[in-house]
């Protein structure tokens, strides 16, 4: 270990020295604060007050080990084992995608309609973030989280239990020819894999090397695969007037909208995210 001594201040400054070249000074300090808070429960004020305090060898390891992992590009959320989504603390692990702010935007768009949905299915639920956020804000709804990954469903189920939310979890591969969605749905929502495989090299290292490719990538020759399959199945499962909502790649969101129109959906809208990119698609059965 390359630290002058075992004080809190020395460990904190080591984060700045080692991680600033990789992530920038502000992000490096934010990571350090998150690690110290995760290890010891200290907020920023308490961390500042303890800068001269000495740590035991075991306490040093609690903050040095995450630093070593961060240097390899491993996401902080996986190291801490948790992240935040729509005000909920969720467990995450390498088997599930780390929820993005854009996905929070999609959930917010759904909630801002003020509509009540009797039955909701979230396809490709991952950590359960969308399903759990909808259940939190629409407690009277029946919410189903569906995923092909047993590992992801184990994490999602655990998140639901910790939060005390009654969500039904289903293991299902929507790409299988015999796949059918639950019936009488009022809302189908999905953030499916949408990054073309050819863009793998353009992604940041921590995403490319650590997050599940199953949840990220789609074949270059059929980037709309999941949207087409889900929309076809949803046509037979949504009630009249039911809604379908997608998050999509900014380059393909318009095409998803065209696809939904071709399949017979009505009131198709392609919406922009906060950065101005086309990102969300909404349509009615």
C-alpha positions in Angstrom: 0.0 0.0 0.0 1.3 3.4 -0.9 0.0 5.5 2.0 2.0 7.8 4.3 0.1 6.5 7.4 -3.1 4.9 8.4 -5.2 8.0 9.0 -8.5 8.7 7.4 -7.0 11.7 5.6 -4.2 9.7 4.0 -6.6 7.1 2.7 -8.9 9.8 1.4 -6.1 11.6 -0.4 -4.9 8.3 -1.9 -8.3 8.0 -3.7 -7.7 11.5 -5.1 -4.2 10.7 -6.3 -4.9 7.3 -7.8 -8.4 7.9 -9.3 -8.3 11.5 -10.5 -6.3 10.5 -13.7 -8.9 7.9 -14.5 -12.2 9.7 -13.5 -11.4 13.3 -12.7 -10.9 14.9 -9.4 -14.5 15.5 -8.5 -15.6 11.9 -9.3 -12.6 10.5 -7.4 -13.6 12.4 -4.3 -17.2 11.3 -4.7 -16.1 7.7 -4.9 -14.0 8.1 -1.8 -16.9 9.5 0.1 -19.2 6.7 -1.0 -16.7 4.0 0.0 -16.1 5.6 3.5 -19.8 5.9 4.0 -20.4 2.3 2.9 -17.6 1.0 5.2 -18.2 3.1 8.3 -21.6 4.9 7.8 -19.9 8.4 7.9 -21.5 11.3 6.0 -19.3 14.0 4.4 -19.2 16.1 7.6 -18.2 13.2 9.8 -15.6 12.1 7.3 -14.1 15.6 7.4 -14.1 15.6 11.2 -12.2 12.3 11.4 -9.4 13.0 8.9 -6.7 12.8 11.5 -8.1 9.7 13.1 -6.0 6.5 12.8 -7.6 3.3 11.3 -6.8 -0.2 12.3 -5.4 -2.6 9.7 -8.8 -4.2 9.1 -10.4 -0.8 8.7 -7.7 0.3 6.3 -8.5 -2.8 4.2 -12.2 -1.9 4.1 -11.3 1.2 2.1 -8.1 0.2 0.4 -9.6 -3.0 -1.2 -12.4 -1.0 -3.0 -9.7 1.4 -4.3 -7.8 -1.5 -5.9 -10.9 -2.7 -7.6 -11.8 0.8 -8.8 -8.4 1.1 -10.4 -9.3 -1.9 -12.6 -12.4 -0.2 -13.8 -14.9 -2.2 -11.8 -18.1 -0.1 -11.2 -18.4 1.5 -7.8 -22.0 0.1 -7.6 -20.8 -3.5 -7.9 -18.1 -2.9 -5.3 -20.6 -1.4 -2.8 -23.2 -4.0 -3.8 -25.9 -1.4 -4.1 -27.2 1.6 -6.0 -30.1 4.1 -5.8 -33.1 4.3 -8.2 -36.2 6.5 -7.7 -35.4 6.9 -4.0 -34.9 3.2 -3.4 -31.7 1.5 -2.4 -31.3 -1.6 -4.6 -28.8 -4.4 -4.4 -26.8 -4.9 -7.6 -24.2 -7.4 -8.7 -22.4 -8.2 -12.0 -25.3 -10.3 -13.1 -27.6 -7.2 -13.5 -27.3 -4.0 -15.4 -26.7 -0.9 -13.2 -29.8 1.3 -13.5 -29.3 4.5 -15.5 -30.8 8.0 -15.0 -32.5 7.6 -18.3 -34.5 4.7 -17.0 -35.6 6.8 -14.0 -36.8 9.3 -16.6 -38.9 6.7 -18.3 -40.5 5.7 -15.0 -41.2 9.3 -14.2 -42.9 9.8 -17.5 -45.2 6.9 -16.8 -46.0 8.2 -13.3 -46.6 11.7 -14.5 -49.5 10.5 -16.7 -51.5 10.1 -13.5 -53.0 6.9 -15.0 -53.8 3.8 -12.9 -52.7 0.5 -14.3 -54.3 -2.7 -13.1 -51.7 -5.1 -14.4 -48.2 -4.2 -15.4 -45.3 -6.3 -16.8 -41.7 -5.2 -16.9 -39.7 -7.2 -19.5 -36.0 -7.6 -18.8 -36.4 -6.5 -15.2 -32.8 -7.0 -14.2 -32.4 -5.7 -10.7 -36.2 -5.1 -10.6 -35.7 -1.3 -10.6 -38.6 -0.5 -13.0 -41.0 -3.0 -11.5 -40.3 -2.0 -8.0 -40.5 1.8 -8.7 -43.9 1.3 -10.3 -45.1 -0.8 -7.4 -43.8 1.8 -4.9 -45.8 4.6 -6.6 -48.7 2.5 -7.8 -49.3 0.1 -4.9 -52.7 -1.0 -6.1 -51.3 -2.3 -9.4 -50.3 -6.0 -9.9 -46.7 -5.8 -11.1 -44.8 -8.6 -12.8 -41.0 -8.5 -13.4 -39.9 -10.8 -16.2 -36.3 -11.8 -17.1 -34.4 -14.6 -18.9 -31.7 -14.6 -16.2 -32.1 -16.7 -13.1 -29.3 -14.6 -11.5 -31.0 -11.4 -12.2 -34.3 -12.6 -10.8 -32.6 -13.7 -7.6 -31.3 -10.2 -7.1 -34.7 -8.6 -8.1 -36.6 -10.9 -5.7 -34.2 -10.0 -2.9 -34.7 -6.3 -3.6 -38.5 -6.8 -3.5 -38.3 -8.7 -0.2 -36.0 -6.0 1.4 -38.4 -3.3 0.3 -41.5 -5.2 1.3 -43.0 -4.9 -2.1 -45.3 -7.6 -3.5 -44.0 -8.0 -7.1 -44.4 -11.3 -9.0 -41.1 -12.5 -10.7 -41.1 -14.7 -13.8 -38.3 -16.4 -15.6 -39.0 -16.3 -19.3 -37.2 -15.8 -22.6 -39.4 -13.6 -24.7 -37.4 -14.6 -27.8 -38.5 -18.2 -27.6 -41.2 -18.9 -30.3 -43.7 -20.3 -27.7 -43.3 -17.3 -25.4 -46.4 -15.5 -24.3 -46.8 -12.5 -22.0 -49.3 -12.6 -19.1 -52.8 -11.7 -20.2 -55.1 -8.7 -19.5 -52.2 -6.2 -19.2 -52.7 -2.5 -18.9 -49.0 -1.6 -19.3 -46.0 -3.3 -20.9 -42.7 -1.6 -20.2 -39.2 -2.6 -21.2 -35.7 -1.4 -21.3 -34.3 -4.2 -23.5 -30.8 -4.8 -24.8 -30.4 -2.2 -27.5 -26.7 -1.4 -28.0 -25.5 -2.8 -31.4 -22.6 -5.2 -30.9 -20.4 -3.1 -33.2 -20.5 -0.3 -30.6 -18.9 -2.4 -27.9 -15.5 -0.8 -28.3 -17.0 2.7 -27.9 -18.3 2.0 -24.4 -16.5 3.0 -21.3 -14.3 0.3 -19.8 -16.3 -0.2 -16.7 -19.4 -0.9 -18.7 -17.8 -3.0 -21.4 -15.7 -5.2 -19.1 -18.0 -5.6 -16.1 -21.7 -5.2 -16.9 -23.7 -8.2 -18.3 -23.5 -8.3 -22.1 -26.8 -10.2 -22.1 -28.5 -7.0 -20.9 -26.5 -4.6 -23.1 -26.1 -5.8 -26.6 -28.2 -6.8 -29.6 -27.0 -8.2 -33.0 -25.9 -5.6 -35.5 -28.1 -7.0 -38.2 -31.3 -6.8 -36.2 -31.2 -3.9 -33.6 -35.0 -3.8 -33.3 -35.3 -7.5 -32.4 -36.5 -7.2 -28.9 -38.8 -4.3 -29.7 -40.5 -6.2 -32.5 -40.9 -9.4 -30.5 -42.1 -7.7 -27.4 -44.5 -5.5 -29.3 -45.9 -8.5 -31.2 -46.5 -10.4 -28.0 -47.9 -7.4 -26.2 -50.5 -6.9 -29.0 -52.1 -10.2 -27.8 -51.8 -9.4 -24.1 -52.7 -5.7 -23.7 -56.3 -4.8 -23.1 -57.8 -2.3 -25.5 -56.4 1.1 -24.6 -53.4 -0.5 -22.8 -50.0 1.1 -23.2 -46.6 0.0 -24.2 -43.5 1.9 -23.3 -39.9 1.4 -24.3 -36.4 2.9 -23.7 -34.3 2.7 -26.8 -31.0 3.6 -28.4 -31.0 7.2 -29.5 -30.2 6.2 -33.0 -33.1 3.7 -33.2 -35.9 5.3 -31.2 -37.6 6.7 -34.3 -37.4 3.3 -36.0 -39.1 1.7 -32.9 -41.9 4.2 -33.3 -42.3 3.3 -37.0 -42.3 -0.4 -36.0 -45.1 0.1 -33.5 -47.2 2.0 -36.1 -46.7 -0.8 -38.6 -47.9 -3.3 -36.0 -51.1 -1.4 -35.5 -50.4 0.6 -32.4 -52.0 4.0 -32.0 -51.0 7.4 -30.6 -47.3 6.5 -31.1 -44.9 9.1 -29.6 -41.1 9.3 -29.6 -39.9 11.4 -26.6 -36.5 12.9 -25.9 -34.5 12.4 -22.7 -33.1 15.3 -20.6 -30.0 15.4 -22.9 -32.2 16.0 -25.9 -31.7 12.6 -27.5 -34.7 10.6 -28.7 -35.0 7.9 -26.1 -38.5 6.8 -25.1 -41.4 5.4 -27.1 -45.0 5.3 -26.0 -48.0 3.8 -27.8 -51.5 2.5 -27.2 -53.0 -0.8 -28.1 
